[in-house]
């Protein structure tokens, strides 16, 4: 496909596997342990009832490291 400007990068620089935490949900748990560390909540996509949650402080969730 043609493009204008600088050549786009090929592929992703890293990939984190999907992790299903639904088995740990009990209605009161608010902290979950991730299998791979992240730099910030922007490295994640969180879905509740098939609705994507908005990351960030004061929003749906925050994340750092494996928490």
PyMOL Python script that loads the backbone (N, CA, C, O; Angstrom):
from pymol import cmd

cmd.read_pdbstr("""\
ATOM      1  N   UNK A   1       0.852  -1.170   0.000  1.00  0.00           N
ATOM      2  CA  UNK A   1       0.000   0.000   0.000  1.00  0.00           C
ATOM      3  C   UNK A   1       0.903   1.239   0.000  1.00  0.00           C
ATOM      4  O   UNK A   1       1.822   1.321   0.815  1.00  0.00           O
ATOM      5  N   UNK A   2       0.665   2.192  -0.886  1.00  0.00           N
ATOM      6  CA  UNK A   2       1.487   3.403  -0.929  1.00  0.00           C
ATOM      7  C   UNK A   2       1.204   4.306   0.266  1.00  0.00           C
ATOM      8  O   UNK A   2       0.126   4.263   0.858  1.00  0.00           O
ATOM      9  N   UNK A   3       2.201   5.125   0.606  1.00  0.00           N
ATOM     10  CA  UNK A   3       2.052   6.060   1.714  1.00  0.00           C
ATOM     11  C   UNK A   3       2.898   7.299   1.446  1.00  0.00           C
ATOM     12  O   UNK A   3       3.811   7.269   0.621  1.00  0.00           O
ATOM     13  N   UNK A   4       2.589   8.380   2.143  1.00  0.00           N
ATOM     14  CA  UNK A   4       3.359   9.608   2.059  1.00  0.00           C
ATOM     15  C   UNK A   4       4.123   9.792   3.363  1.00  0.00           C
ATOM     16  O   UNK A   4       3.622   9.426   4.426  1.00  0.00           O
ATOM     17  N   UNK A   5       5.320  10.348   3.300  1.00  0.00           N
ATOM     18  CA  UNK A   5       6.087  10.611   4.514  1.00  0.00           C
ATOM     19  C   UNK A   5       7.072   9.514   4.818  1.00  0.00           C
ATOM     20  O   UNK A   5       7.490   8.772   3.929  1.00  0.00           O
ATOM     21  N   UNK A   6       7.443   9.413   6.090  1.00  0.00           N
ATOM     22  CA  UNK A   6       8.441   8.426   6.497  1.00  0.00           C
ATOM     23  C   UNK A   6       7.877   7.018   6.428  1.00  0.00           C
ATOM     24  O   UNK A   6       6.670   6.808   6.547  1.00  0.00           O
ATOM     25  N   UNK A   7       8.753   6.077   6.237  1.00  0.00           N
ATOM     26  CA  UNK A   7       8.347   4.681   6.143  1.00  0.00           C
ATOM     27  C   UNK A   7       7.807   4.212   7.483  1.00  0.00           C
ATOM     28  O   UNK A   7       8.477   4.382   8.502  1.00  0.00           O
ATOM     29  N   UNK A   8       6.600   3.620   7.511  1.00  0.00           N
ATOM     30  CA  UNK A   8       6.047   3.135   8.784  1.00  0.00           C
ATOM     31  C   UNK A   8       6.840   1.941   9.305  1.00  0.00           C
ATOM     32  O   UNK A   8       7.433   1.188   8.532  1.00  0.00           O
ATOM     33  N   UNK A   9       6.842   1.780  10.627  1.00  0.00           N
ATOM     34  CA  UNK A   9       7.499   0.634  11.244  1.00  0.00           C
ATOM     35  C   UNK A   9       6.781  -0.639  10.860  1.00  0.00           C
ATOM     36  O   UNK A   9       5.589  -0.634  10.551  1.00  0.00           O
ATOM     37  N   UNK A  10       7.513  -1.713  10.884  1.00  0.00           N
ATOM     38  CA  UNK A  10       6.937  -3.010  10.590  1.00  0.00           C
ATOM     39  C   UNK A  10       6.579  -3.724  11.878  1.00  0.00           C
ATOM     40  O   UNK A  10       7.472  -4.083  12.644  1.00  0.00           O
ATOM     41  N   UNK A  11       5.305  -3.939  12.138  1.00  0.00           N
ATOM     42  CA  UNK A  11       4.857  -4.713  13.288  1.00  0.00           C
ATOM     43  C   UNK A  11       4.970  -3.978  14.613  1.00  0.00           C
ATOM     44  O   UNK A  11       5.281  -2.788  14.664  1.00  0.00           O
ATOM     45  N   UNK A  12       4.711  -4.715  15.679  1.00  0.00           N
ATOM     46  CA  UNK A  12       4.770  -4.189  17.027  1.00  0.00           C
ATOM     47  C   UNK A  12       6.155  -4.413  17.615  1.00  0.00           C
ATOM     48  O   UNK A  12       6.874  -5.323  17.202  1.00  0.00           O
ATOM     49  N   UNK A  13       6.523  -3.583  18.575  1.00  0.00           N
ATOM     50  CA  UNK A  13       7.815  -3.769  19.223  1.00  0.00           C
ATOM     51  C   UNK A  13       7.747  -4.847  20.294  1.00  0.00           C
ATOM     52  O   UNK A  13       8.761  -5.468  20.611  1.00  0.00           O
ATOM     53  N   UNK A  14       6.567  -5.077  20.856  1.00  0.00           N
ATOM     54  CA  UNK A  14       6.398  -6.150  21.830  1.00  0.00           C
ATOM     55  C   UNK A  14       4.937  -6.574  21.859  1.00  0.00           C
ATOM     56  O   UNK A  14       4.060  -5.857  21.378  1.00  0.00           O
ATOM     57  N   UNK A  15       4.690  -7.729  22.419  1.00  0.00           N
ATOM     58  CA  UNK A  15       3.330  -8.238  22.513  1.00  0.00           C
ATOM     59  C   UNK A  15       3.145  -8.876  23.880  1.00  0.00           C
ATOM     60  O   UNK A  15       3.953  -9.699  24.311  1.00  0.00           O
ATOM     61  N   UNK A  16       2.081  -8.491  24.547  1.00  0.00           N
ATOM     62  CA  UNK A  16       1.740  -9.091  25.828  1.00  0.00           C
ATOM     63  C   UNK A  16       0.535  -9.988  25.601  1.00  0.00           C
ATOM     64  O   UNK A  16      -0.467  -9.564  25.026  1.00  0.00           O
ATOM     65  N   UNK A  17       0.634 -11.199  26.045  1.00  0.00           N
ATOM     66  CA  UNK A  17      -0.441 -12.170  25.848  1.00  0.00           C
ATOM     67  C   UNK A  17      -1.689 -11.767  26.625  1.00  0.00           C
ATOM     68  O   UNK A  17      -1.610 -11.083  27.645  1.00  0.00           O
ATOM     69  N   UNK A  18      -2.821 -12.195  26.133  1.00  0.00           N
ATOM     70  CA  UNK A  18      -4.097 -11.945  26.787  1.00  0.00           C
ATOM     71  C   UNK A  18      -4.137 -12.659  28.133  1.00  0.00           C
ATOM     72  O   UNK A  18      -3.632 -13.772  28.275  1.00  0.00           O
ATOM     73  N   UNK A  19      -4.743 -12.004  29.114  1.00  0.00           N
ATOM     74  CA  UNK A  19      -4.888 -12.614  30.443  1.00  0.00           C
ATOM     75  C   UNK A  19      -6.329 -12.418  30.889  1.00  0.00           C
ATOM     76  O   UNK A  19      -6.817 -11.290  30.954  1.00  0.00           O
ATOM     77  N   UNK A  20      -7.004 -13.509  31.194  1.00  0.00           N
ATOM     78  CA  UNK A  20      -8.383 -13.467  31.633  1.00  0.00           C
ATOM     79  C   UNK A  20      -8.420 -13.519  33.160  1.00  0.00           C
ATOM     80  O   UNK A  20      -8.035 -14.522  33.762  1.00  0.00           O
ATOM     81  N   UNK A  21      -8.883 -12.436  33.780  1.00  0.00           N
ATOM     82  CA  UNK A  21      -8.939 -12.354  35.238  1.00  0.00           C
ATOM     83  C   UNK A  21     -10.334 -12.635  35.789  1.00  0.00           C
ATOM     84  O   UNK A  21     -10.567 -12.465  36.985  1.00  0.00           O
ATOM     85  N   UNK A  22     -11.260 -13.058  34.940  1.00  0.00           N
ATOM     86  CA  UNK A  22     -12.648 -13.231  35.385  1.00  0.00           C
ATOM     87  C   UNK A  22     -12.787 -14.276  36.482  1.00  0.00           C
ATOM     88  O   UNK A  22     -13.725 -14.196  37.275  1.00  0.00           O
ATOM     89  N   UNK A  23     -11.889 -15.254  36.556  1.00  0.00           N
ATOM     90  CA  UNK A  23     -11.969 -16.265  37.611  1.00  0.00           C
ATOM     91  C   UNK A  23     -11.673 -15.658  38.982  1.00  0.00           C
ATOM     92  O   UNK A  23     -12.061 -16.217  40.007  1.00  0.00           O
ATOM     93  N   UNK A  24     -10.979 -14.505  39.000  1.00  0.00           N
ATOM     94  CA  UNK A  24     -10.618 -13.849  40.254  1.00  0.00           C
ATOM     95  C   UNK A  24     -11.642 -12.814  40.707  1.00  0.00           C
ATOM     96  O   UNK A  24     -11.504 -12.251  41.793  1.00  0.00           O
ATOM     97  N   UNK A  25     -12.657 -12.556  39.904  1.00  0.00           N
ATOM     98  CA  UNK A  25     -13.649 -11.533  40.232  1.00  0.00           C
ATOM     99  C   UNK A  25     -14.676 -12.117  41.190  1.00  0.00           C
ATOM    100  O   UNK A  25     -15.266 -13.163  40.922  1.00  0.00           O
ATOM    101  N   UNK A  26     -14.886 -11.422  42.323  1.00  0.00           N
ATOM    102  CA  UNK A  26     -15.854 -11.914  43.301  1.00  0.00           C
ATOM    103  C   UNK A  26     -16.772 -10.805  43.820  1.00  0.00           C
ATOM    104  O   UNK A  26     -17.516 -11.017  44.778  1.00  0.00           O
ATOM    105  N   UNK A  27     -16.723  -9.635  43.200  1.00  0.00           N
ATOM    106  CA  UNK A  27     -17.578  -8.537  43.614  1.00  0.00           C
ATOM    107  C   UNK A  27     -16.931  -7.580  44.595  1.00  0.00           C
ATOM    108  O   UNK A  27     -17.423  -6.469  44.789  1.00  0.00           O
ATOM    109  N   UNK A  28     -15.821  -7.997  45.224  1.00  0.00           N
ATOM    110  CA  UNK A  28     -15.167  -7.096  46.174  1.00  0.00           C
ATOM    111  C   UNK A  28     -13.670  -6.922  45.907  1.00  0.00           C
ATOM    112  O   UNK A  28     -13.056  -5.997  46.438  1.00  0.00           O
ATOM    113  N   UNK A  29     -13.077  -7.796  45.096  1.00  0.00           N
ATOM    114  CA  UNK A  29     -11.655  -7.684  44.789  1.00  0.00           C
ATOM    115  C   UNK A  29     -11.408  -6.463  43.912  1.00  0.00           C
ATOM    116  O   UNK A  29     -12.073  -6.285  42.892  1.00  0.00           O
ATOM    117  N   UNK A  30     -10.455  -5.624  44.303  1.00  0.00           N
ATOM    118  CA  UNK A  30     -10.152  -4.417  43.524  1.00  0.00           C
ATOM    119  C   UNK A  30      -8.720  -4.386  43.022  1.00  0.00           C
ATOM    120  O   UNK A  30      -8.366  -3.494  42.251  1.00  0.00           O
ATOM    121  N   UNK A  31      -7.885  -5.333  43.435  1.00  0.00           N
ATOM    122  CA  UNK A  31      -6.494  -5.384  42.996  1.00  0.00           C
ATOM    123  C   UNK A  31      -6.229  -6.752  42.376  1.00  0.00           C
ATOM    124  O   UNK A  31      -6.555  -7.782  42.965  1.00  0.00           O
ATOM    125  N   UNK A  32      -5.637  -6.754  41.186  1.00  0.00           N
ATOM    126  CA  UNK A  32      -5.348  -7.995  40.482  1.00  0.00           C
ATOM    127  C   UNK A  32      -3.875  -8.044  40.116  1.00  0.00           C
ATOM    128  O   UNK A  32      -3.258  -7.005  39.880  1.00  0.00           O
ATOM    129  N   UNK A  33      -3.311  -9.237  40.067  1.00  0.00           N
ATOM    130  CA  UNK A  33      -1.913  -9.414  39.701  1.00  0.00           C
ATOM    131  C   UNK A  33      -1.824  -9.835  38.246  1.00  0.00           C
ATOM    132  O   UNK A  33      -2.452 -10.807  37.827  1.00  0.00           O
ATOM    133  N   UNK A  34      -1.033  -9.085  37.476  1.00  0.00           N
ATOM    134  CA  UNK A  34      -0.832  -9.376  36.062  1.00  0.00           C
ATOM    135  C   UNK A  34       0.336 -10.328  35.884  1.00  0.00           C
ATOM    136  O   UNK A  34       1.263 -10.339  36.693  1.00  0.00           O
ATOM    137  N   UNK A  35       0.293 -11.125  34.828  1.00  0.00           N
ATOM    138  CA  UNK A  35       1.378 -12.071  34.572  1.00  0.00           C
ATOM    139  C   UNK A  35       2.593 -11.388  33.952  1.00  0.00           C
ATOM    140  O   UNK A  35       3.693 -11.939  33.990  1.00  0.00           O
ATOM    141  N   UNK A  36       2.411 -10.193  33.381  1.00  0.00           N
ATOM    142  CA  UNK A  36       3.495  -9.438  32.764  1.00  0.00           C
ATOM    143  C   UNK A  36       3.414  -7.994  33.241  1.00  0.00           C
ATOM    144  O   UNK A  36       2.328  -7.416  33.290  1.00  0.00           O
ATOM    145  N   UNK A  37       4.544  -7.416  33.588  1.00  0.00           N
ATOM    146  CA  UNK A  37       4.570  -6.027  34.064  1.00  0.00           C
ATOM    147  C   UNK A  37       4.242  -5.054  32.926  1.00  0.00           C
ATOM    148  O   UNK A  37       4.588  -5.294  31.770  1.00  0.00           O
ATOM    149  N   UNK A  38       3.572  -3.956  33.274  1.00  0.00           N
ATOM    150  CA  UNK A  38       3.249  -2.899  32.319  1.00  0.00           C
ATOM    151  C   UNK A  38       3.818  -1.580  32.837  1.00  0.00           C
ATOM    152  O   UNK A  38       4.021  -1.418  34.040  1.00  0.00           O
ATOM    153  N   UNK A  39       4.074  -0.645  31.934  1.00  0.00           N
ATOM    154  CA  UNK A  39       4.592   0.668  32.328  1.00  0.00           C
ATOM    155  C   UNK A  39       3.473   1.550  32.863  1.00  0.00           C
ATOM    156  O   UNK A  39       3.688   2.327  33.793  1.00  0.00           O
ATOM    157  N   UNK A  40       2.277   1.439  32.283  1.00  0.00           N
ATOM    158  CA  UNK A  40       1.126   2.237  32.719  1.00  0.00           C
ATOM    159  C   UNK A  40      -0.153   1.554  32.269  1.00  0.00           C
ATOM    160  O   UNK A  40      -0.118   0.557  31.549  1.00  0.00           O
ATOM    161  N   UNK A  41      -1.281   2.100  32.701  1.00  0.00           N
ATOM    162  CA  UNK A  41      -2.578   1.533  32.311  1.00  0.00           C
ATOM    163  C   UNK A  41      -2.828   1.640  30.810  1.00  0.00           C
ATOM    164  O   UNK A  41      -3.684   0.932  30.280  1.00  0.00           O
ATOM    165  N   UNK A  42      -2.099   2.509  30.118  1.00  0.00           N
ATOM    166  CA  UNK A  42      -2.268   2.634  28.672  1.00  0.00           C
ATOM    167  C   UNK A  42      -1.713   1.436  27.913  1.00  0.00           C
ATOM    168  O   UNK A  42      -1.940   1.310  26.710  1.00  0.00           O
ATOM    169  N   UNK A  43      -0.992   0.560  28.596  1.00  0.00           N
ATOM    170  CA  UNK A  43      -0.493  -0.671  27.981  1.00  0.00           C
ATOM    171  C   UNK A  43      -1.535  -1.782  28.007  1.00  0.00           C
ATOM    172  O   UNK A  43      -1.293  -2.868  27.480  1.00  0.00           O
ATOM    173  N   UNK A  44      -2.695  -1.524  28.617  1.00  0.00           N
ATOM    174  CA  UNK A  44      -3.732  -2.543  28.784  1.00  0.00           C
ATOM    175  C   UNK A  44      -5.027  -2.147  28.105  1.00  0.00           C
ATOM    176  O   UNK A  44      -5.296  -0.969  27.867  1.00  0.00           O
ATOM    177  N   UNK A  45      -5.822  -3.159  27.802  1.00  0.00           N
ATOM    178  CA  UNK A  45      -7.219  -2.961  27.420  1.00  0.00           C
ATOM    179  C   UNK A  45      -8.037  -3.793  28.387  1.00  0.00           C
ATOM    180  O   UNK A  45      -7.850  -5.007  28.470  1.00  0.00           O
ATOM    181  N   UNK A  46      -8.944  -3.157  29.124  1.00  0.00           N
ATOM    182  CA  UNK A  46      -9.778  -3.847  30.103  1.00  0.00           C
ATOM    183  C   UNK A  46     -11.221  -3.786  29.624  1.00  0.00           C
ATOM    184  O   UNK A  46     -11.728  -2.721  29.272  1.00  0.00           O
ATOM    185  N   UNK A  47     -11.878  -4.952  29.617  1.00  0.00           N
ATOM    186  CA  UNK A  47     -13.266  -5.036  29.201  1.00  0.00           C
ATOM    187  C   UNK A  47     -14.094  -5.601  30.342  1.00  0.00           C
ATOM    188  O   UNK A  47     -13.706  -6.593  30.959  1.00  0.00           O
ATOM    189  N   UNK A  48     -15.224  -4.985  30.626  1.00  0.00           N
ATOM    190  CA  UNK A  48     -16.176  -5.483  31.612  1.00  0.00           C
ATOM    191  C   UNK A  48     -17.509  -5.621  30.897  1.00  0.00           C
ATOM    192  O   UNK A  48     -18.065  -4.635  30.413  1.00  0.00           O
ATOM    193  N   UNK A  49     -18.019  -6.836  30.831  1.00  0.00           N
ATOM    194  CA  UNK A  49     -19.263  -7.081  30.103  1.00  0.00           C
ATOM    195  C   UNK A  49     -19.151  -6.665  28.640  1.00  0.00           C
ATOM    196  O   UNK A  49     -20.093  -6.105  28.079  1.00  0.00           O
ATOM    197  N   UNK A  50     -18.003  -6.937  28.022  1.00  0.00           N
ATOM    198  CA  UNK A  50     -17.705  -6.592  26.628  1.00  0.00           C
ATOM    199  C   UNK A  50     -17.688  -5.093  26.360  1.00  0.00           C
ATOM    200  O   UNK A  50     -17.798  -4.678  25.206  1.00  0.00           O
ATOM    201  N   UNK A  51     -17.553  -4.270  27.398  1.00  0.00           N
ATOM    202  CA  UNK A  51     -17.446  -2.819  27.246  1.00  0.00           C
ATOM    203  C   UNK A  51     -16.040  -2.413  27.659  1.00  0.00           C
ATOM    204  O   UNK A  51     -15.611  -2.694  28.777  1.00  0.00           O
ATOM    205  N   UNK A  52     -15.322  -1.749  26.754  1.00  0.00           N
ATOM    206  CA  UNK A  52     -13.948  -1.321  27.051  1.00  0.00           C
ATOM    207  C   UNK A  52     -13.978  -0.236  28.107  1.00  0.00           C
ATOM    208  O   UNK A  52     -14.743   0.723  28.002  1.00  0.00           O
ATOM    209  N   UNK A  53     -13.145  -0.385  29.126  1.00  0.00           N
ATOM    210  CA  UNK A  53     -13.074   0.567  30.226  1.00  0.00           C
ATOM    211  C   UNK A  53     -12.005   1.618  29.942  1.00  0.00           C
ATOM    212  O   UNK A  53     -10.982   1.319  29.325  1.00  0.00           O
ATOM    213  N   UNK A  54     -12.243   2.842  30.391  1.00  0.00           N
ATOM    214  CA  UNK A  54     -11.309   3.935  30.154  1.00  0.00           C
ATOM    215  C   UNK A  54     -10.234   3.953  31.238  1.00  0.00           C
ATOM    216  O   UNK A  54     -10.551   4.003  32.427  1.00  0.00           O
ATOM    217  N   UNK A  55      -8.950   3.912  30.827  1.00  0.00           N
ATOM    218  CA  UNK A  55      -7.874   3.906  31.812  1.00  0.00           C
ATOM    219  C   UNK A  55      -7.576   5.291  32.356  1.00  0.00           C
ATOM    220  O   UNK A  55      -7.867   6.299  31.713  1.00  0.00           O
ATOM    221  N   UNK A  56      -6.994   5.330  33.545  1.00  0.00           N
ATOM    222  CA  UNK A  56      -6.521   6.588  34.106  1.00  0.00           C
ATOM    223  C   UNK A  56      -7.017   6.821  35.518  1.00  0.00           C
ATOM    224  O   UNK A  56      -8.020   6.254  35.952  1.00  0.00           O
ATOM    225  N   UNK A  57      -6.297   7.659  36.215  1.00  0.00           N
ATOM    226  CA  UNK A  57      -6.655   8.013  37.583  1.00  0.00           C
ATOM    227  C   UNK A  57      -8.026   8.682  37.613  1.00  0.00           C
ATOM    228  O   UNK A  57      -8.272   9.613  36.845  1.00  0.00           O
ATOM    229  N   UNK A  58      -8.908   8.229  38.474  1.00  0.00           N
ATOM    230  CA  UNK A  58     -10.255   8.760  38.564  1.00  0.00           C
ATOM    231  C   UNK A  58     -11.203   8.204  37.528  1.00  0.00           C
ATOM    232  O   UNK A  58     -12.351   8.640  37.435  1.00  0.00           O
ATOM    233  N   UNK A  59     -10.739   7.248  36.750  1.00  0.00           N
ATOM    234  CA  UNK A  59     -11.588   6.614  35.740  1.00  0.00           C
ATOM    235  C   UNK A  59     -11.755   5.149  36.105  1.00  0.00           C
ATOM    236  O   UNK A  59     -11.802   4.829  37.293  1.00  0.00           O
ATOM    237  N   UNK A  60     -11.845   4.258  35.152  1.00  0.00           N
ATOM    238  CA  UNK A  60     -12.148   2.858  35.449  1.00  0.00           C
ATOM    239  C   UNK A  60     -11.035   2.103  36.154  1.00  0.00           C
ATOM    240  O   UNK A  60     -11.313   1.290  37.035  1.00  0.00           O
ATOM    241  N   UNK A  61      -9.768   2.352  35.788  1.00  0.00           N
ATOM    242  CA  UNK A  61      -8.678   1.594  36.392  1.00  0.00           C
ATOM    243  C   UNK A  61      -7.333   2.282  36.187  1.00  0.00           C
ATOM    244  O   UNK A  61      -7.166   3.116  35.297  1.00  0.00           O
ATOM    245  N   UNK A  62      -6.389   1.911  37.030  1.00  0.00           N
ATOM    246  CA  UNK A  62      -4.992   2.315  36.873  1.00  0.00           C
ATOM    247  C   UNK A  62      -4.145   1.053  36.951  1.00  0.00           C
ATOM    248  O   UNK A  62      -4.593   0.032  37.473  1.00  0.00           O
ATOM    249  N   UNK A  63      -2.926   1.120  36.437  1.00  0.00           N
ATOM    250  CA  UNK A  63      -2.036  -0.036  36.477  1.00  0.00           C
ATOM    251  C   UNK A  63      -0.596   0.405  36.440  1.00  0.00           C
ATOM    252  O   UNK A  63      -0.253   1.408  35.814  1.00  0.00           O
ATOM    253  N   UNK A  64       0.249  -0.357  37.118  1.00  0.00           N
ATOM    254  CA  UNK A  64       1.682  -0.105  37.096  1.00  0.00           C
ATOM    255  C   UNK A  64       2.375  -1.383  37.551  1.00  0.00           C
ATOM    256  O   UNK A  64       1.957  -2.018  38.519  1.00  0.00           O
ATOM    257  N   UNK A  65       3.416  -1.745  36.857  1.00  0.00           N
ATOM    258  CA  UNK A  65       4.101  -3.004  37.201  1.00  0.00           C
ATOM    259  C   UNK A  65       3.190  -4.189  36.955  1.00  0.00           C
ATOM    260  O   UNK A  65       2.621  -4.314  35.871  1.00  0.00           O
ATOM    261  N   UNK A  66       3.043  -5.053  37.933  1.00  0.00           N
ATOM    262  CA  UNK A  66       2.162  -6.216  37.782  1.00  0.00           C
ATOM    263  C   UNK A  66       0.858  -6.060  38.551  1.00  0.00           C
ATOM    264  O   UNK A  66       0.138  -7.039  38.748  1.00  0.00           O
ATOM    265  N   UNK A  67       0.545  -4.845  38.990  1.00  0.00           N
ATOM    266  CA  UNK A  67      -0.689  -4.592  39.744  1.00  0.00           C
ATOM    267  C   UNK A  67      -1.623  -3.672  38.967  1.00  0.00           C
ATOM    268  O   UNK A  67      -2.710  -3.349  39.446  1.00  0.00           O
TER     269      UNK A  67
END
""", "prot")
cmd.dss("prot")
cmd.show_as("cartoon", "prot")
cmd.util.cbc("prot")
cmd.orient("prot")
